[in-house]
Amino acid sequence: MIVVVDYHKGNLKSVERGLIGVGADARITDDAAEIARAQAIVLPGVGAFADAIQSMRQLGQDELLRERIAAGVPFLGICLGLHLLFEAGEEHAPAPDRPTPGLAMLPGVVRALPKTDEAGTSYKIPHVGWNNVDYVGAGKDCALFDGIPDGEFFYFTHSFAAPESAATIATTTHSSTFPCAVALGERAFAVQFHPEKSSDAGAKLLANFVALAGA
């Protein structure tokens, strides 16, 4: 059974439908006890960093997720679910120099995408639409991307991006080059794009995660 974590911020049904569509027994829940029993965990993302982590703390989900990931339970973070793994985030923070603490499983601060690149070319922010995903490091042999060619296009919608870290396994470029996939070991991953909205490539990624969870 795969749990889709409900932290009361956004519509989660598309993620649940995507998992069910590739054969998973998936269900949405905010119940910490059910999350603790899950065979695998998906943390989707719609909303703002500060609001989301506050809700997770109120629901008793933050420490539980740290424990379950550390214990080796298969995990997939999506969009904001990637951001929340980092030390802190600027989105809706109380002040620019006081980013909101996150789950702190990865180092660094999640910051706004720049509106111009290094050459001064302007970009539309939020970054919305299809963009290619380029593997780096362990991404080339990562089980999550099995059968998905390097440079494949996935669907993005976001204004903030994760910092570079040793966990990065894929990047995307839009005004800047930023991590769009990370791995915490061999069974825990997070992606910036939305696989549930990414057609065949997204379905393949979700199927890979479901297979990994079953294994």
C-alpha positions as CSV (number, residue, x, y, z in Angstrom):
1,M,0.0,0.0,0.0
2,I,1.3,3.4,-1.0
3,V,0.2,6.4,1.0
4,V,-0.1,9.9,-0.6
5,V,0.5,12.3,2.3
6,D,-2.3,14.8,2.8
7,Y,-1.0,17.9,4.6
8,H,-4.2,19.9,3.8
9,K,-2.6,22.0,1.0
10,G,-3.8,21.3,-2.5
11,N,-5.5,18.7,-4.7
12,L,-3.8,15.3,-4.4
13,K,-6.3,13.2,-6.4
14,S,-4.2,13.4,-9.7
15,V,-1.3,11.8,-7.9
16,E,-3.4,9.1,-6.4
17,R,-5.0,8.4,-9.9
18,G,-1.6,8.3,-11.5
19,L,-0.4,5.7,-9.0
20,I,-3.5,3.6,-9.3
21,G,-3.2,3.9,-13.1
22,V,0.1,2.0,-13.0
23,G,-1.2,-0.7,-10.7
24,A,-0.6,0.6,-7.2
25,D,-2.8,0.3,-4.2
26,A,-2.7,4.0,-3.3
27,R,-4.7,6.1,-0.9
28,I,-4.7,9.7,0.4
29,T,-4.4,10.1,4.1
30,D,-3.3,12.6,6.8
31,D,-3.3,10.0,9.5
32,A,0.2,9.6,11.0
33,A,-0.5,6.0,12.1
34,E,-1.5,5.0,8.5
35,I,1.6,6.8,7.1
36,A,3.8,4.8,9.6
37,R,2.3,1.5,8.4
38,A,2.6,2.3,4.6
39,Q,4.8,0.1,2.4
40,A,5.8,3.3,0.5
41,I,5.2,7.1,0.8
42,V,4.5,9.8,-1.7
43,L,4.7,13.5,-0.7
44,P,3.1,15.5,-3.4
45,G,3.3,19.3,-3.7
46,V,0.8,22.1,-4.3
47,G,1.1,25.2,-2.2
48,A,3.8,27.2,-0.4
49,F,6.8,26.0,1.6
50,A,6.1,27.8,4.8
51,D,2.4,26.9,4.9
52,A,3.0,23.3,4.0
53,I,5.7,22.6,6.7
54,Q,3.6,24.3,9.3
55,S,0.6,22.0,8.5
56,M,2.9,19.0,8.5
57,R,4.1,19.8,12.0
58,Q,0.6,20.3,13.3
59,L,-0.4,16.9,11.9
60,G,2.7,15.2,13.3
61,Q,4.0,14.3,9.9
62,D,7.4,15.9,9.8
63,E,9.3,13.8,12.3
64,L,7.5,10.7,11.1
65,L,8.6,11.3,7.5
66,R,12.2,11.7,8.6
67,E,12.0,8.5,10.5
68,R,10.4,6.5,7.7
69,I,12.8,7.7,5.0
70,A,15.8,7.0,7.3
71,A,14.4,3.5,7.9
72,G,14.5,2.8,4.1
73,V,10.8,3.0,3.3
74,P,10.4,3.8,-0.5
75,F,9.6,7.5,-0.8
76,L,8.8,9.9,-3.7
77,G,8.5,13.6,-3.2
78,I,6.9,15.7,-6.0
79,C,7.5,19.4,-6.6
80,L,6.9,21.0,-3.2
81,G,7.6,17.5,-1.9
82,L,11.1,17.9,-3.2
83,H,11.6,21.4,-1.6
84,L,10.4,20.3,1.8
85,L,13.3,17.9,2.1
86,F,15.8,20.7,2.3
87,E,17.0,22.7,5.3
88,A,14.9,25.8,4.6
89,G,12.8,27.6,2.0
90,E,12.2,31.3,1.2
91,E,8.7,30.9,-0.1
92,H,6.3,32.8,2.3
93,A,9.1,33.1,4.8
94,P,8.7,35.7,7.6
95,A,11.6,37.7,6.1
96,P,14.1,37.4,3.2
97,D,16.9,36.6,5.6
98,R,14.8,34.2,7.7
99,P,13.9,31.2,5.5
100,T,11.4,28.7,7.0
101,P,13.1,25.5,8.3
102,G,12.1,22.4,6.4
103,L,12.6,18.7,7.0
104,A,16.4,19.2,6.7
105,M,17.2,15.9,5.2
106,L,19.3,17.7,2.5
107,P,21.5,20.8,2.9
108,G,20.7,24.2,1.5
109,V,17.9,26.7,1.0
110,V,15.2,26.6,-1.6
111,R,15.1,30.0,-3.4
112,A,13.1,31.7,-6.1
113,L,14.0,31.1,-9.7
114,P,15.8,34.2,-11.2
115,K,13.8,36.2,-13.7
116,T,16.8,36.6,-16.0
117,D,19.7,34.4,-16.9
118,E,23.4,35.3,-16.7
119,A,23.2,36.9,-20.1
120,G,20.3,39.2,-19.1
121,T,17.7,37.3,-21.1
122,S,14.2,37.5,-19.4
123,Y,12.3,34.3,-18.5
124,K,8.7,33.9,-17.5
125,I,8.3,32.9,-13.8
126,P,6.5,30.7,-12.8
127,H,8.2,28.1,-14.9
128,V,5.2,26.3,-16.4
129,G,5.2,23.7,-19.2
130,W,7.3,20.9,-20.7
131,N,11.1,20.9,-20.2
132,N,13.8,18.3,-20.6
133,V,15.4,16.4,-17.7
134,D,19.1,15.8,-18.0
135,Y,20.7,13.0,-15.9
136,V,23.8,13.8,-13.8
137,G,25.9,11.5,-11.6
138,A,23.9,8.5,-10.4
139,G,20.9,9.6,-12.4
140,K,22.1,7.7,-15.4
141,D,21.7,4.4,-13.6
142,C,18.9,5.3,-11.2
143,A,16.0,2.8,-10.9
144,L,13.5,5.6,-10.8
145,F,14.5,6.6,-14.4
146,D,14.8,3.0,-15.7
147,G,13.6,2.9,-19.4
148,I,13.4,6.7,-19.6
149,P,15.9,8.3,-22.0
150,D,18.2,11.1,-20.9
151,G,16.8,14.4,-22.0
152,E,13.1,13.3,-21.8
153,F,10.5,16.0,-21.3
154,F,8.4,16.3,-18.2
155,Y,5.8,18.8,-17.1
156,F,6.8,21.6,-14.6
157,T,5.0,24.3,-12.7
158,H,6.9,26.1,-10.0
159,S,8.5,29.4,-9.0
160,F,11.2,28.1,-6.6
161,A,14.0,25.7,-7.1
162,A,16.1,23.4,-4.9
163,P,19.8,24.1,-4.3
164,E,22.6,21.9,-5.7
165,S,23.7,19.1,-3.5
166,A,25.4,15.7,-3.6
167,A,22.0,14.2,-3.9
168,T,21.2,15.7,-7.3
169,I,20.6,13.1,-10.0
170,A,19.0,15.2,-12.7
171,T,18.9,18.9,-13.7
172,T,16.7,21.2,-15.8
173,T,17.4,24.7,-17.2
174,H,15.0,27.6,-17.1
175,S,16.7,31.0,-16.4
176,S,19.2,28.9,-14.4
177,T,20.2,25.2,-14.2
178,F,18.7,23.7,-11.1
179,P,18.2,20.2,-9.6
180,C,15.0,18.5,-10.8
181,A,15.6,15.1,-9.2
182,V,17.4,14.0,-6.0
183,A,18.1,10.6,-4.4
184,L,18.5,9.9,-0.7
185,G,20.0,6.4,-1.0
186,E,18.5,3.8,-3.4
187,R,14.9,3.9,-2.3
188,A,14.0,7.6,-1.6
189,F,13.7,10.1,-4.4
190,A,12.1,13.5,-5.1
191,V,11.4,15.3,-8.4
192,Q,10.6,18.9,-9.3
193,F,8.3,18.0,-12.2
194,H,4.9,16.4,-12.0
195,P,5.0,12.8,-13.2
196,E,1.2,12.5,-12.8
197,K,0.9,15.3,-15.5
198,S,3.8,14.1,-17.7
199,S,2.1,11.6,-20.1
200,D,3.9,8.4,-20.9
201,A,7.2,9.4,-19.4
202,G,5.5,10.3,-16.1
203,A,3.6,7.1,-16.0
204,K,6.8,5.1,-16.6
205,L,8.5,6.9,-13.7
206,L,5.5,6.2,-11.4
207,A,5.5,2.6,-12.5
208,N,9.2,2.4,-11.7
209,F,8.5,3.7,-8.2
210,V,5.7,1.3,-7.7
211,A,7.9,-1.6,-8.8
212,L,10.7,-0.4,-6.4
213,A,8.1,-0.2,-3.6
214,G,7.0,-3.7,-4.3
215,A,10.5,-5.0,-4.3
